[in-house]
Amino acid sequence: MGSAANRLMAAGGQPGAVSIPRIGPNAILRVAEVLAGEPETATRVFERAGLASYLDDPPEGMVDEREVSTLHQALRETLGIERARALSHEAGTRTADYLLAHRIPRPAQALMKHLPRPLGARLLMRAMQGHAWTFAGSGVFQTFPGRPHRLRILGCPICHGAQASEPLCDYYAASFERLFRVLIDPRARIVETACEAQGDASCTFEVRPG
């Protein structure tokens, strides 16, 4: 089936309809999880994003990526960038833990852990590339093996439409870091070296040794 037909089906089969970019729900679910101990704060953030219904009825499948962008923007606007970044970081770590527990097959994890680190890292990045549609939505995810390895998102949903003097994509940085630490190198660090919110062409992350 051609790509045009696929887009039409994704949009509900209506002539002229355009497919809505979608993303996995973890970027919403884990934020709600992190804020679970502060119900009033959670309500303020999710109401500001227009997603209050998700607190009682969490999404079970792919969501409109605009909801992810709006929620993380609401987090920053409601709580300030510093606290929002910390909460986003925790949500990203929890997302990686969820993936390790439920989405990445145990044999694949064992293989990555036992391969020489450069080979394991390449295998992990290849797997991330293959599943980028689940976390980058309409954005383009790219990997660049090397010293250091680099990961890049063009059209990043987390910071879409934001302007800041510092990187904002802690959700992705924390998720990537957890995966690399568990599967490749327990001392690995992920550093966001460029961010679209700062006016850069992409959100770029470096994998650095501890």
SEKOLRO-786254 format. One record per residue: x, z, y of N, C-alpha, C, O, CB in turn; residue number from 1; residue in one letter. Coordinates in steps of 0.1 Angstrom, whole numbers, plus 5000, padded with zeros to 4 digits. Each point is the difference from the previous one (the first is absolute). Glycine has a CB too. Example, Ala and Ser with C-alpha at 12.3 -4.5 7.8 and 13.67 -1.06 7.14 Angstrom:
% SEKOLRO-786254
{{5132,5078,4943},{4991,5000,5012},{5009,5000,5012},{5010,5007,5000},{4971,5005,4988},1,'a'},
{{5015,4981,5023},{5009,5000,5011},{4992,5008,5011},{5005,5001,5011},{5007,4977,4983},2,'s'},
***
This chain:
% SEKOLRO-786254
{{5008,5000,4988},{4992,5000,5012},{5009,5000,5012},{5009,5008,5001},{4972,5004,4987},1,'m'},
{{5016,4980,5022},{5008,4999,5012},{4999,5012,5009},{4991,5008,4999},{5006,4967,5000},2,'g'},
{{5013,5026,5010},{5001,5011,5009},{4988,5001,5009},{4995,5011,5003},{5029,4988,4996},3,'s'},
{{4970,4989,5006},{4989,5000,5008},{4988,5006,4993},{4992,5008,5006},{5016,4972,5006},4,'a'},
{{4990,5017,4975},{4989,5005,4992},{5002,5015,4998},{4990,5008,5001},{5007,4970,4988},5,'a'},
{{5015,5027,5009},{5003,5014,4999},{4996,5008,5012},{4994,5010,5000},{5024,4985,4984},6,'n'},
{{4986,4999,5028},{4996,5007,5013},{4985,5000,5001},{4995,5010,5005},{5027,4982,5005},7,'r'},
{{4971,4998,4987},{4986,5000,5001},{4993,5010,4991},{4991,5007,5005},{5010,4969,5001},8,'l'},
{{5004,5025,4982},{4995,5010,4991},{5002,5014,5005},{4992,5009,5000},{5011,4976,4981},9,'m'},
{{5009,5018,5024},{5004,5013,5006},{4991,5004,5011},{4998,5011,5003},{5026,4985,4990},10,'a'},
{{4972,4994,5015},{4991,5002,5012},{4986,5001,4996},{4991,5001,5009},{5026,4988,5005},11,'a'},
{{4979,5010,4974},{4986,5001,4996},{4994,4987,4997},{4988,4999,4998},{5011,5021,5015},12,'g'},
{{5008,4969,4987},{4995,4987,4997},{4992,4993,5011},{4994,4990,4997},{5005,5019,4980},13,'g'},
{{5002,4996,5035},{4992,4994,5011},{5009,4989,5006},{5011,5003,5004},{4976,5019,5000},14,'q'},
{{5007,4966,4998},{5007,4990,5007},{5005,5004,5014},{4993,5006,5007},{4994,4977,4980},15,'p'},
{{5026,5015,5016},{5005,5003,5013},{5005,5014,5000},{5006,5004,5010},{4979,4980,5000},16,'g'},
{{5013,5024,4980},{5004,5014,5000},{5015,5001,4998},{5006,4992,4994},{4972,5015,4997},17,'a'},
{{5028,5004,5015},{5015,5001,4999},{5002,5013,4993},{4994,5011,5002},{5010,4977,5019},18,'v'},
{{5005,5012,4969},{5004,5011,4992},{5006,5011,5009},{5008,4998,5009},{4996,4988,4972},19,'s'},
{{4991,5027,5017},{5005,5011,5007},{5012,5006,4993},{4999,5004,4988},{4978,5001,5021},20,'i'},
{{5035,4996,4997},{5011,5006,4993},{4997,5014,4996},{4995,5008,5007},{5021,4978,5007},21,'p'},
{{4988,5017,4973},{4997,5013,4995},{5013,5007,4995},{5010,4993,4998},{4967,4999,4995},22,'r'},
{{5022,5021,5005},{5012,5008,4997},{4996,5011,4991},{4988,5004,5000},{5023,4990,5022},23,'i'},
{{4998,5011,4970},{4996,5011,4991},{4996,5013,5008},{5004,5001,5012},{5012,4990,4971},24,'g'},
{{4976,5017,5012},{4994,5011,5007},{5009,5012,5002},{4997,5010,5007},{4982,4983,4985},25,'p'},
{{5033,5007,5003},{5009,5012,5001},{5004,5004,5014},{5001,5012,5003},{5008,4981,4975},26,'n'},
{{4992,4997,5031},{5004,5003,5014},{4988,5007,5007},{5002,5006,5010},{5013,4974,4990},27,'a'},
{{4973,5020,4994},{4989,5008,5005},{4999,5013,4992},{4998,5011,5006},{4990,4968,5002},28,'i'},
{{5012,5020,4979},{4997,5011,4991},{5011,5011,5002},{4996,5012,5000},{4993,4973,4984},29,'l'},
{{5023,5011,5017},{5011,5010,5001},{5000,5007,5014},{5004,5012,5001},{5010,4975,4982},30,'r'},
{{4982,5006,5027},{4998,5007,5013},{4989,5010,4999},{5002,5011,5005},{5006,4968,5007},31,'v'},
{{4981,5018,4982},{4989,5010,4999},{5005,5012,4991},{4997,5011,5003},{4986,4970,4999},32,'a'},
{{5025,5016,4988},{5006,5010,4992},{5009,5010,5007},{4999,5012,4999},{4999,4972,4982},33,'e'},
{{5010,5010,5028},{5010,5008,5008},{4992,5009,5010},{5004,5011,5003},{5013,4971,4994},34,'v'},
{{4972,5013,5008},{4992,5007,5009},{4989,5009,4994},{4992,5006,5007},{5012,4976,5009},35,'l'},
{{4996,5019,4971},{4989,5007,4993},{4999,5015,5004},{4990,5006,5000},{5013,4978,4981},36,'a'},
{{5009,5022,5022},{5000,5014,5004},{4996,5002,5014},{4999,5012,5005},{5019,4991,4979},37,'g'},
{{4980,4986,5024},{4995,5001,5014},{4988,4992,5002},{5001,4989,5006},{5023,5015,5001},38,'e'},
{{4965,5000,4987},{4988,4992,5001},{4995,4995,5014},{4996,4989,5001},{4997,5023,4978},39,'p'},
{{5009,4997,5031},{4996,4996,5013},{5009,4989,5006},{4995,4991,5006},{4996,5032,4998},40,'e'},
{{5022,4978,4993},{5009,4990,5004},{4997,4987,4993},{5001,4989,5006},{5017,5028,4999},41,'t'},
{{4980,4984,4982},{4997,4988,4992},{4987,4993,5006},{5000,4988,5001},{5010,5022,4978},42,'a'},
{{4980,4998,5024},{4988,4994,5006},{5003,4993,5013},{4995,4989,5003},{4991,5029,4986},43,'t'},
{{5022,4988,5020},{5003,4994,5013},{5007,4987,4998},{4997,4990,5006},{5004,5033,5004},44,'r'},
{{5009,4977,4981},{5008,4988,4998},{4991,4988,4994},{5001,4989,5005},{5020,5026,4992},45,'v'},
{{4972,4989,4992},{4992,4989,4994},{4988,4996,5008},{4996,4988,4999},{5011,5022,4979},46,'f'},
{{4988,4999,5030},{4989,4995,5009},{5006,4991,5011},{4993,4990,5003},{4994,5032,4993},47,'e'},
{{5024,4981,5009},{5006,4992,5010},{5003,4986,4994},{4999,4990,5008},{5011,5030,5003},48,'r'},
{{4993,4979,4977},{5003,4987,4993},{4987,4993,4996},{5000,4989,4995},{5022,5020,4997},49,'a'},
{{4966,4998,5009},{4988,4995,4995},{4999,5000,4985},{4992,4992,4994},{5007,4994,5026},50,'g'},
{{5008,5023,4974},{5000,5000,4985},{4996,5014,4994},{5004,5003,4989},{5014,4980,5012},51,'l'},
{{4974,5024,5007},{4996,5014,4996},{4993,5000,4986},{5002,5010,4993},{4996,4996,5031},52,'a'},
{{4995,4983,4973},{4993,5000,4987},{5010,5001,4988},{4996,5004,4989},{4986,4982,5022},53,'s'},
{{5031,5010,4991},{5009,5000,4989},{5004,5014,4996},{5005,5002,4989},{5004,4976,5019},54,'y'},
{{4989,5032,5001},{5003,5014,4996},{4991,5005,4990},{5004,5008,4991},{5004,4996,5032},55,'l'},
{{4979,4991,4976},{4991,5004,4990},{4999,4990,4989},{4996,5004,4988},{4991,5008,5029},56,'d'},
{{5016,4976,4986},{4999,4989,4990},{5012,4991,5000},{5000,4989,5006},{4975,5011,4996},57,'d'},
{{5036,5005,4992},{5013,4993,5001},{5000,4986,4994},{4992,4998,4990},{5019,5024,5009},58,'p'},
{{4996,4969,5007},{5000,4986,4994},{5006,5000,4986},{5010,5007,4998},{4991,4983,5025},59,'p'},
{{4994,5002,4968},{5005,4999,4987},{5008,4987,4997},{5007,4999,4990},{4974,5016,5003},60,'e'},
{{5017,4976,5016},{5006,4987,4998},{5007,4995,5013},{5002,5008,5009},{4981,4986,4974},61,'g'},
{{5021,4994,5017},{5007,4994,5012},{4991,5002,5012},{4988,4999,5000},{5025,4985,4985},62,'m'},
{{4994,5018,5027},{4993,5002,5012},{5005,4990,5010},{5010,4994,4999},{4987,5031,4997},63,'v'},
{{4994,4973,5015},{5004,4991,5011},{5013,5006,5006},{5000,5011,5004},{4975,4982,5000},64,'d'},
{{5035,4999,4997},{5013,5005,5005},{4999,5005,5015},{5008,5008,5004},{5004,4976,4980},65,'e'},
{{4978,5011,5023},{4998,5005,5014},{4996,5014,5000},{5002,5007,5010},{4991,4970,4996},66,'r'},
{{5001,5028,4983},{4996,5014,4999},{5013,5009,4999},{5001,5011,5006},{4977,4983,4983},67,'e'},
{{5032,5001,5004},{5013,5007,4999},{5007,5000,5014},{5004,5011,5004},{4998,4982,4971},68,'v'},
{{4998,4996,5032},{5006,4999,5013},{4993,5010,5009},{5007,5007,5008},{5000,4969,4989},69,'s'},
{{4980,5024,5003},{4992,5008,5009},{5002,5015,4997},{5001,5008,5009},{4982,4974,4993},70,'t'},
{{5018,5022,4985},{5001,5014,4997},{5014,5005,5004},{5001,5011,5006},{4984,4986,4975},71,'l'},
{{5025,4995,5017},{5014,5005,5004},{5001,5001,5015},{5008,5008,5005},{5001,4983,4973},72,'h'},
{{4985,4999,5029},{5000,5001,5014},{4992,5012,5005},{5004,5007,5009},{4997,4968,4992},73,'q'},
{{4988,5028,4993},{4992,5012,5003},{5008,5013,4998},{4999,5010,5007},{4980,4978,4987},74,'a'},
{{5029,5012,4995},{5008,5011,4997},{5010,5003,5011},{5002,5012,5004},{4996,4983,4972},75,'l'},
{{5008,4994,5029},{5010,5002,5011},{4993,5004,5013},{5005,5008,5008},{5009,4975,4982},76,'r'},
{{4974,5011,5013},{4993,5003,5012},{4994,5014,5001},{5000,5006,5010},{4995,4970,4992},77,'e'},
{{5001,5029,4986},{4994,5013,4999},{5010,5011,5000},{4998,5011,5006},{4983,4979,4982},78,'t'},
{{5030,5008,5005},{5009,5011,4997},{5014,4999,5007},{5008,5009,4999},{4980,4994,4980},79,'l'},
{{5014,4985,5027},{5013,4998,5006},{5009,4993,4990},{4999,5002,4988},{4998,5018,5027},80,'g'},
{{5013,4973,4990},{5009,4992,4991},{5008,5008,4991},{5001,4997,4988},{5000,4986,5030},81,'i'},
{{5005,5028,4987},{5009,5008,4992},{4992,5006,4988},{5005,4999,4988},{5008,5007,5032},82,'e'},
{{4976,5000,4982},{4992,5006,4988},{4995,4989,4992},{5000,5001,4987},{4994,5019,5026},83,'r'},
{{5001,4969,4993},{4995,4989,4992},{5010,4994,4991},{4997,4996,4988},{4987,4999,5030},84,'a'},
{{5028,5004,4987},{5011,4994,4992},{5003,5009,4988},{5002,4996,4989},{5008,4993,5031},85,'r'},
{{4990,5025,4982},{5002,5009,4989},{4989,4999,4989},{5003,5000,4988},{5009,5015,5028},86,'a'},
{{4976,4984,4989},{4989,4999,4990},{5000,4987,4993},{4997,4999,4988},{4989,5016,5027},87,'l'},
{{5017,4974,4992},{5001,4987,4994},{5011,5000,4990},{4999,4994,4989},{4992,4995,5032},88,'s'},
{{5020,5018,4982},{5011,5001,4990},{4996,5007,4987},{5002,4995,4989},{5014,5005,5030},89,'h'},
{{4976,5011,4983},{4995,5007,4988},{4990,4991,4992},{5001,5000,4988},{5003,5022,5024},90,'e'},
{{4988,4971,4995},{4990,4991,4993},{5008,4989,4993},{4996,4997,4989},{4987,5008,5029},91,'a'},
{{5028,4990,4987},{5007,4990,4993},{5007,5005,4988},{5000,4994,4990},{5004,4996,5032},92,'g'},
{{5001,5023,4979},{5006,5006,4988},{4990,5002,4989},{5003,4997,4988},{5014,5014,5027},93,'t'},
{{4971,4993,4989},{4990,5002,4990},{4995,4987,4994},{4996,4999,4988},{4997,5022,5024},94,'r'},
{{5007,4969,4996},{4997,4986,4994},{5010,4996,4990},{4996,4995,4989},{4993,4999,5033},95,'t'},
{{5023,5008,4980},{5011,4997,4990},{4998,5008,4987},{5001,4995,4989},{5015,4999,5030},96,'a'},
{{4981,5019,4983},{4997,5008,4988},{4988,4995,4992},{5001,5001,4988},{5009,5019,5025},97,'d'},
{{4980,4976,4994},{4988,4994,4993},{5004,4988,4993},{4996,4998,4988},{4989,5011,5029},98,'y'},
{{5023,4982,4989},{5005,4988,4993},{5008,5003,4988},{4998,4993,4989},{5001,4995,5033},99,'l'},
{{5010,5022,4979},{5008,5003,4989},{4992,5006,4988},{5003,4998,4989},{5016,5006,5027},100,'l'},
{{4970,5003,4988},{4992,5007,4990},{4990,4990,4993},{4996,5002,4989},{5007,5019,5024},101,'a'},
{{4992,4969,4995},{4989,4992,4995},{5002,4985,5000},{4992,4993,4994},{4994,5025,5015},102,'h'},
{{5023,4977,4998},{5001,4986,5002},{5013,4993,4994},{4999,4989,4996},{4987,5014,5024},103,'r'},
{{5025,5004,4981},{5012,4994,4995},{5002,5004,4985},{5002,5012,4997},{5009,4988,5027},104,'i'},
{{4989,4990,4967},{5001,5004,4986},{5012,5008,4997},{5011,4998,5005},{4977,4981,4990},105,'p'},
{{5011,5031,4996},{5011,5008,4996},{5012,4993,4994},{5011,5003,5004},{4972,5014,4991},106,'r'},
{{5015,4972,4997},{5012,4993,4995},{5008,4993,5012},{5012,5000,4999},{4976,4996,4979},107,'p'},
{{5004,4999,5032},{5007,4994,5012},{5008,5011,5007},{5011,4997,5005},{4971,4985,4997},108,'a'},
{{5012,5030,5000},{5007,5011,5007},{5013,5004,4992},{5010,5001,5006},{4968,5007,5003},109,'q'},
{{5021,4993,4978},{5011,5004,4992},{5011,4989,5001},{5012,5004,5001},{4973,5008,4983},110,'a'},
{{5011,4976,5016},{5010,4989,5001},{5008,5001,5014},{5012,4999,5000},{4974,4986,4985},111,'l'},
{{5006,5016,5025},{5007,5001,5014},{5009,5012,5000},{5011,4999,5006},{4969,4990,5005},112,'m'},
{{5016,5022,4984},{5009,5012,5000},{5013,4999,4993},{5010,5006,5003},{4969,5007,4999},113,'k'},
{{5021,4978,4987},{5011,5000,4991},{5009,4988,5003},{5011,4999,4995},{4976,5012,4988},114,'h'},
{{5008,4979,5025},{5009,4989,5004},{5010,5004,5010},{4998,5010,5007},{4983,4975,4989},115,'l'},
{{5030,5008,5006},{5009,5003,5011},{4992,4999,5013},{4991,4992,5001},{5029,4999,4986},116,'p'},
{{4983,5017,5022},{4992,5001,5012},{4998,4987,5008},{4988,4998,5004},{5021,5025,4998},117,'r'},
{{5001,4969,4999},{4997,4987,5007},{4990,4991,4993},{4991,4994,5006},{5032,5007,5002},118,'p'},
{{4977,4999,4978},{4990,4993,4992},{4987,5006,5001},{4990,4993,5001},{5028,4999,4984},119,'l'},
{{4981,5021,5014},{4988,5008,5000},{4993,4997,5014},{4988,4999,5001},{5021,5018,4983},120,'g'},
{{4999,4984,5027},{4994,4998,5013},{4994,4986,5001},{4990,4998,5006},{5027,5018,5004},121,'a'},
{{4990,4974,4985},{4995,4986,5001},{4987,4999,4992},{4991,4993,5004},{5033,4998,4998},122,'r'},
{{4975,5015,4986},{4988,5000,4992},{4989,5007,5008},{4989,4995,5000},{5025,5005,4979},123,'l'},
{{4989,5011,5027},{4989,5007,5008},{4995,4991,5011},{4988,4999,5003},{5023,5023,4991},124,'l'},
{{4999,4972,5014},{4996,4992,5011},{4992,4988,4995},{4991,4996,5007},{5029,5012,5006},125,'m'},
{{4983,4986,4976},{4993,4989,4995},{4985,5004,4996},{4991,4993,5003},{5031,4997,4988},126,'r'},
{{4977,5022,5004},{4987,5006,4997},{4992,5002,5012},{4988,4997,5001},{5021,5013,4978},127,'a'},
{{4997,4996,5031},{4994,5002,5013},{4995,4987,5006},{4989,4999,5006},{5025,5021,4998},128,'m'},
{{4995,4970,4995},{4996,4986,5006},{4988,4995,4993},{4991,4994,5006},{5033,5002,4999},129,'q'},
{{4975,5006,4982},{4989,4994,4992},{4987,5007,5003},{4989,4995,4997},{5027,4999,4985},130,'g'},
{{4985,5019,5022},{4987,5007,5003},{4998,5003,5015},{4992,5009,5004},{5011,5002,4973},131,'h'},
{{5004,4981,5031},{4999,5003,5015},{4986,4998,5005},{4997,5006,5010},{5026,4986,4992},132,'a'},
{{4969,5000,4992},{4987,4998,5004},{4991,5012,5000},{4991,5002,5007},{5011,4975,4985},133,'w'},
{{5002,5033,5000},{4993,5013,4999},{5003,5009,5012},{4992,5010,5002},{5008,4988,4973},134,'t'},
{{5011,5000,5032},{5004,5010,5010},{5003,4993,5014},{4999,5007,5010},{5010,5008,4972},135,'f'},
{{4993,4972,5018},{5004,4993,5012},{4988,4992,5006},{5000,4996,5011},{5024,5004,4982},136,'a'},
{{4966,4998,4999},{4988,4992,5004},{5004,4986,5005},{5006,4993,4992},{4983,5028,5014},137,'g'},
{{5007,4976,5006},{5003,4986,5005},{5015,5000,5005},{5005,4989,5003},{4971,5008,5003},138,'s'},
{{5031,5014,4994},{5014,5000,5004},{5008,4993,4989},{4996,4999,4989},{5001,5022,5024},139,'g'},
{{5015,4976,4991},{5010,4993,4991},{5011,5010,4997},{5007,5005,5009},{4988,4972,5000},140,'v'},
{{5006,5027,4978},{5010,5009,4995},{5012,4992,4994},{4998,4992,4992},{4985,5026,5004},141,'f'},
{{5029,4986,5009},{5012,4993,4995},{5011,5010,4996},{5000,5011,5006},{4995,4969,5009},142,'q'},
{{5013,5017,4975},{5011,5008,4996},{5013,4993,5001},{5001,4988,4998},{4984,5025,4987},143,'t'},
{{5026,4994,5019},{5013,4994,5001},{5010,5009,4994},{5005,5009,5006},{4988,4980,5016},144,'f'},
{{5010,5008,4965},{5010,5008,4993},{5014,4999,5007},{5003,4990,5005},{4984,5007,4973},145,'p'},
{{5020,5014,5022},{5013,4999,5006},{5006,5014,5002},{4996,5010,4994},{4998,4969,5017},146,'g'},
{{5015,5023,4999},{5005,5013,5003},{4999,5002,5015},{5009,4995,5008},{5007,5004,4973},147,'r'},
{{4973,5007,5024},{4990,5006,4992},{4989,4990,4996},{4999,4989,5006},{5006,5033,5006},148,'p'},
{{4986,4982,4979},{4988,4992,4997},{4991,5002,5012},{5000,5010,5007},{5002,4994,4968},149,'h'},
{{4991,4985,5028},{4990,5001,5011},{4986,4995,4996},{4999,4991,4991},{5020,5005,5025},150,'r'},
{{4971,5010,4989},{4986,4997,4998},{4994,4997,5013},{5003,5006,5010},{4996,5009,4970},151,'l'},
{{4992,4975,5021},{4995,4996,5012},{4985,4996,4999},{4996,4994,4990},{5027,4997,5017},152,'r'},
{{4969,5013,5003},{4986,4997,5001},{4998,4993,5013},{5002,5005,5011},{4991,5014,4974},153,'i'},
{{5002,4969,5015},{4995,4993,5011},{4985,5000,5001},{4993,4996,4991},{5027,4989,5008},154,'l'},
{{4975,5020,5012},{4986,5002,5002},{4996,5013,4993},{4990,5001,4992},{5006,4975,5009},155,'g'},
{{5011,5035,5002},{4998,5013,4993},{4986,5006,5004},{4998,5002,5012},{5027,5002,4988},156,'c'},
{{4967,5000,4990},{4987,5006,5003},{5001,5014,5006},{4991,5003,5008},{5000,4984,4973},157,'p'},
{{5019,5021,5016},{5000,5013,5005},{5002,5001,5015},{4994,5009,5006},{5016,4998,4972},158,'i'},
{{4998,4984,5028},{5002,5001,5014},{4994,4989,5008},{5004,4997,5011},{5017,5014,4984},159,'c'},
{{4970,4981,4998},{4994,4989,5007},{4993,5004,5013},{4992,5009,5001},{5004,4981,4976},160,'h'},
{{5008,5003,5034},{4994,5002,5013},{5006,5012,5007},{4996,5002,5012},{4984,4988,4979},161,'g'},
{{5029,5017,5003},{5006,5012,5007},{5012,4997,5008},{5007,4990,4997},{4984,5024,4984},162,'a'},
{{5012,4994,5029},{5012,4999,5008},{5007,5013,5001},{4993,5010,5003},{4997,4971,5010},163,'q'},
{{5022,5020,4984},{5007,5013,5000},{5015,4998,5002},{5005,4989,4999},{4978,5020,4985},164,'a'},
{{5024,5002,5020},{5014,5000,5002},{5008,5004,4988},{5012,5001,5000},{4984,5004,5024},165,'s'},
{{4997,4997,4965},{5006,5004,4987},{4993,4993,4988},{4988,4996,5002},{5019,5026,5009},166,'e'},
{{4999,4977,4978},{4994,4994,4988},{4988,5009,4996},{5000,5012,5001},{5022,4978,4991},167,'p'},
{{4967,5003,5003},{4988,5007,4997},{4996,4999,4985},{4990,5006,4996},{5003,4990,5027},168,'l'},
{{5015,4997,4969},{4995,4996,4986},{5005,5010,4990},{5006,4997,4990},{4994,4980,5016},169,'c'},
{{4999,5036,4997},{5004,5011,4991},{4993,4999,4987},{5006,5004,4989},{5000,5010,5030},170,'d'},
{{4982,4982,4981},{4992,4999,4987},{5008,4991,4990},{5002,5004,4989},{4976,4999,5024},171,'y'},
{{5026,4985,4992},{5007,4991,4991},{5014,5006,4997},{5004,4999,4988},{4983,4981,5021},172,'y'},
{{5020,5025,5001},{5014,5005,4998},{5000,5011,4989},{5008,5000,4991},{4997,4994,5033},173,'a'},
{{4985,5015,4977},{4999,5011,4990},{4997,4995,4986},{5006,5005,4991},{4987,5010,5028},174,'a'},
{{4998,4976,4981},{4996,4994,4986},{5012,4993,4994},{5002,5002,4988},{4974,4996,5020},175,'s'},
{{5030,4994,5000},{5012,4993,4994},{5011,5009,4996},{5006,4999,4989},{4989,4982,5026},176,'f'},
{{5007,5030,4993},{5011,5009,4998},{4997,5008,4987},{5009,5002,4992},{4996,5000,5032},177,'e'},
{{4983,5002,4974},{4997,5008,4988},{5002,4991,4987},{5005,5005,4990},{4978,5008,5023},178,'r'},
{{5013,4974,4988},{5002,4991,4988},{5014,4999,4997},{5004,5000,4989},{4975,4988,5017},179,'l'},
{{5029,5009,5005},{5015,4998,4997},{5006,5013,4995},{5009,5000,4992},{4991,4983,5026},180,'f'},
{{4996,5029,4987},{5006,5012,4996},{4997,5003,4985},{5008,5005,4993},{4991,5004,5031},181,'r'},
{{4988,4989,4972},{4996,5003,4987},{5006,4990,4990},{5004,5004,4989},{4975,5007,5020},182,'v'},
{{5021,4976,4995},{5003,4990,4990},{5014,4995,5001},{5006,4994,4990},{4971,4999,5011},183,'l'},
{{5030,5008,5010},{5013,4994,5002},{5011,5010,5003},{5010,5002,4993},{4979,4978,5014},184,'i'},
{{5010,5027,5004},{5010,5009,5005},{4994,5012,5007},{4994,4999,5010},{5022,4982,4993},185,'d'},
{{4986,5031,4991},{4993,5012,5006},{5005,5004,5014},{4993,5008,5007},{5005,5000,4970},186,'p'},
{{5012,4986,5027},{5005,5002,5014},{4997,4989,5010},{5004,5001,5012},{5014,5012,4978},187,'r'},
{{4974,4977,5005},{4997,4989,5009},{4992,5004,5012},{4992,5009,5000},{5009,4976,4980},188,'a'},
{{5002,5008,5031},{4992,5003,5013},{4995,4986,5004},{5007,4990,4999},{5007,5031,5008},189,'r'},
{{4974,4979,4999},{4994,4988,5006},{5000,5002,5015},{4994,5010,5005},{4992,4985,4974},190,'i'},
{{5020,4997,5029},{5000,5001,5014},{4994,4987,5006},{5004,4989,4997},{5017,5025,5003},191,'v'},
{{4969,4988,5008},{4993,4989,5007},{5009,4996,5012},{5001,5008,5010},{4976,4999,4983},192,'e'},
{{5029,4981,5007},{5009,4996,5010},{4994,4991,5010},{5006,4998,5011},{5012,5004,4973},193,'t'},
{{4970,4993,5014},{4993,4992,5010},{4985,5002,4997},{4996,5002,4989},{5023,4981,5013},194,'a'},
{{4973,5016,5009},{4986,5002,4998},{4993,4991,5010},{5003,4999,5012},{5000,5025,4981},195,'c'},
{{4986,4970,5002},{4992,4991,5009},{4994,5008,5012},{4998,4994,5010},{4997,4991,4970},196,'e'},
{{5003,5028,5018},{4994,5008,5011},{5010,5001,5012},{4996,5002,5011},{4990,5010,4972},197,'a'},
{{5027,4986,5014},{5010,5000,5010},{5003,4986,5006},{5009,4999,5008},{5001,5021,4980},198,'q'},
{{4983,4971,5007},{5002,4986,5005},{5009,4992,4991},{5003,4988,5004},{4993,5020,5019},199,'g'},
{{5008,4997,4966},{5008,4993,4990},{4992,4989,4993},{4988,5001,4999},{5027,5019,4999},200,'d'},
{{4992,4971,4996},{4993,4989,4993},{4994,5004,4987},{4991,4994,4995},{5025,4991,5016},201,'a'},
{{4989,5026,4983},{4995,5005,4988},{5003,5015,4998},{5007,5006,5009},{4996,4971,4981},202,'s'},
{{4991,5029,5000},{5003,5014,4997},{5010,4999,4989},{4997,4995,4989},{4980,5014,5018},203,'c'},
{{5035,4996,4995},{5011,4998,4991},{5005,5014,4995},{5002,5009,5008},{5005,4969,5003},204,'t'},
{{4996,5023,4976},{5004,5013,4994},{5013,4998,4993},{5001,4990,4992},{4975,5018,5006},205,'f'},
{{5033,5001,5003},{5013,4999,4993},{5000,5011,4989},{4996,5011,5003},{5016,4979,5018},206,'e'},
{{4993,5006,4968},{5002,5010,4989},{5014,5005,5001},{5010,4992,4997},{4972,4997,4988},207,'v'},
{{5020,5023,5018},{5013,5006,5002},{5003,5011,4990},{4992,5007,4996},{5007,4987,5028},208,'r'},
{{5014,5006,4971},{5004,5011,4991},{4999,5013,5007},{5002,5001,5012},{5013,4983,4975},209,'p'},
{{4983,5027,5006},{5000,5013,5005},{5013,5005,5006},{5001,5011,5005},{4980,4994,4979},210,'g'},
***
